């Protein structure tokens, strides 16, 4: 496991723990090492009686562009997973649901790209506040597979979820707030202050009551089937990865990640192909 400090921790206000994804040179790609450090930090915060709220944000230009497709093979998975068919999506969803089961509320502070696995991390947060110009989407549905964590039907509703799944198109931060993915969208220069303001307001509630209030919402959602529904769709991800289209595209990654991603999105004219990039 890498010794790099992939998660930065600070306490910007009383009873508020802030965790910063710290791979800005990789657009905060969610490597095994980063996710291991993130879960270690969240667990410590959840066990700290002086922490009432956790904020997660990304360093640099974005929240996270997704899972690390150039994963260092020396980094072990951050949680137990028998390496059988479908293990990847199942072990990821186990992690995101662990976040739901913490007693401490978690706020996602999202700016820039929030793509693929990055959108799953944000979806696992209890509250999400975004920059108005954030770019939030799941482009892997175009050539790899359905999502590992299929949050779309639950947060967007059937029609918008269907459009997102059939096109891989992104939504802006403003749209994300209008459509139910996020609580609110702010100009990027206001985002951090507004998130901290909300965290401090939440921290006024006694922690034991906060835990019950958080659990009440999750239990209601579970009664409607969200946990079983998301777990079932991990099998769809596994099937998607076995398709000829997915295998053919995955083989192109060996020729260069940037080239493969640009080839995927160029015909749509979005994501990386819509902006200038240096790598």
N, C-alpha and C positions, 0 to 999 in steps of 0.2 A: 504494500500500500504506500502511496506517495506520502512524503513528509511535508508537502506543500500545504500552506494554510489556505484551504479552499473555502472556508467559511470564516468570516469575520464576525465577532460578537461585541456588542456594546449595549449600554443601558442609557438610552437618550432621555429618559424621564423616569420618575418614580414608578416602580412595578412594571416597567416595560423592558423587555429583552428584544433587541434587534439583531437579526442574523442577515448577513450580506453574502450572497453567492459571489465568490471571488475568483472567477476565471474570465475576466473581461476580454483577454486576448483571444478567447475561444467562444465569445458570446455566451459565457456561462453555460456551456454545454454540460449536461448532467451525466458526468462520468460516474463510474462506480465509486471512485474515491471521494468525489464531491458529495454524492448522496450519502455515503457512509458518515462523513463529517457532519452533514446537515442533520441526519437523524440523531447522531450523538449529541449535537448541540440542542436540538429540540427536546430530547429526553431529559437532558440536564435542566433545561428551563422548566419543563413540566413538573419536575420534582422539586424545584426551588420554591419554597413557600413565599418568597418575596417577589415572585414573578406572576403577574396577573394576565399579561397579554404578551404574545410573541408577534413580532413583525418580521416578514421575510421580504427582502428586496434584492435587486441585482446590481453589481458594480458595472461601471462602464456604460455602454450605449444601450443595453437592453436587460430585460429580466432574464430570459433564457431562450435560446434558439432551438432547444430540444435535447434529446439524448446525444451522447457523444458517439458519432458514427466512426470515429477513429480511436475507439476505446483502447487504452493501454491494457494488453492482455495480462499484465502482472498484477493489476488491481482486482482483488476478489470482489464478488458480489457483496453488497452491503447487508444482506440478510440471507438466511438459510433458503435454499431452493434446490430441490432435486432436479438435475439437468435432464428432464424428460420433455417430450413435446409440449410446447405451450408454456414452459417455465418462465419465459421472459415476461410476458404480460401478467402472469399470475403473481410473480414476485413483486412486480411494480405496484400492482393494485393492492397487494397486502400492505405495502408501505404507505400508500396514499390513505388507505383506510385506518392505518395506525394513527395518522394525524387526526382523523375524525374522533378517534377514541381517547385522545389526550384530554385531560381536564381543562387545559389552558386554551382559551380562544387564540386562533392564529389569523393574522391579517396578511394578505398578499398585496404588496405595493408594486404594481406592474407598469413598466415603461418599455418602449421600443418593441423589439420582437418578443412575442410570447407564443412560441410555436411548438407543435407536437408535444413531446414530453414536458416542455415548459408550460404548456396550457393545462396539462394534467396536474402538475404541481400547484398551479394557481387554483384549479378547480377543487383541490383537496383542502384549500384554506377555508376558514369559516366565513371570512369577509374578504372581498377583493375590491381594491380601489385602483383605478388605472389612469394613465395619461390619456388625454383625448386622442392623441395621434399614435397610440400603441397599435401594433399589428398582431392580431390574435387569430390563430388558425391551426389547421391540421393538414398540411400539404402531403404527408405520407400516404393519405388515402388515394392519391393520384397514381401511385406506382408500387407501393409496398403492401399495405394492408389496412384494414380498419384500425381504429385507435386501440392502444393497450387498455386505456381507461376511457370507456365511451361515455363521456359526460354530456355530450351534445343533446340527446333527447331529454335529459333531466333538467338541464339549465336553459335550453333554448326552445323547448317544445317541438312537436313533431315536424311542422313544416320547415322551420328554420334549420332544425337538425338535419332533415333530409337534404336540404339544399347544401349545407356545409359538407355532408358526407359524400354527395354526388359530384361536387365540384372541387372540394379542397380549398375553396376561396376563404379569404381572411375577413375578419370584421375589424373595424376601428375600435378604439377605446370608447368613443361616444356610442357606437352601435352596441358594444358589449354591455354597457350600462342600460341602454334602452331595451335590450333583448333578454336580460336576466343573468348574463354571465358574471357581471360585476355589479357592485352596489352603487358606484358613482364614478364619473370620469371628471378629471380636472386638467387644466393647463399644466404641462409638465413642470413648470417652475413653481407651481403651488402644491404639487402632489405630495411631496415629503411632509410639508407642514400640515396638510390636511389629514394625512394618515396618522401622524403623531397626535394631532388634536383628537382624533377619534379614539386612538389607543388610550390616551389619558382619561377620556370620558368613560370608557369601558372599565378602566382600572379603579374607578370610584365605587364599583360594586364589590361587595365582599367576595373573595375568591371561591369559597365553597358554594355560594349561590351562583356565581358565574358558571361553575362546572355543571351545576344542575340545569341552568338555563340553556347552555350549549347542548347538553345531552338531550334535553326535551325536543329540540328541533331535529336532531339526528334520529332520535327514536321515531318521531313522526314520519320522517322521510323513509326510514327503514320499514315502517308499517305499510308504506306505499310501494315498497319493493326495490328501493334504490340499490341496496347492498347486493341483493341477489341478482338484480338486473345487470349491474356493472360486472359482477363476477362472471356471469354467463357469457358476456360479450368478450371476455378474454379468449374464449375458445374460437370466436370469429377471427380474432387477430392471428391466432395460430394457423387457422385455415388459410387466411389471406397470405401469410408468409410462404405458404406451400404452392401458391399459384405460379404458373409459368411466367406471368408478367412480373411478379415480385422477384422471382429468382433471376430473371434476365436483368432487371434493373439493379438488383443487389450486386450482381457480378460487375457492373460498370463502376461501382464504387472503388474497385481496386485500381482503376485508371485515374483516380483523383476525385476527391469529394466535391470540391467546388465545381468541377466540370459536370459531374453527375447531377448535382442539385440545379445548376443552371439549365441543363438540358431538360430536366423535369418541368421547370417552371417557365421556360422561355416562351412556349406557345401560349401560355396564359398571360404573360407580361406582368407578373406580380412577384411578391417576395423579393428575393435577391436580385432578380432580373429587372425589377422596377427601380432599384437604387444603385448608385455607384458603390463599388467595393474594391478593396485593395488586395485581397488575398485570392 
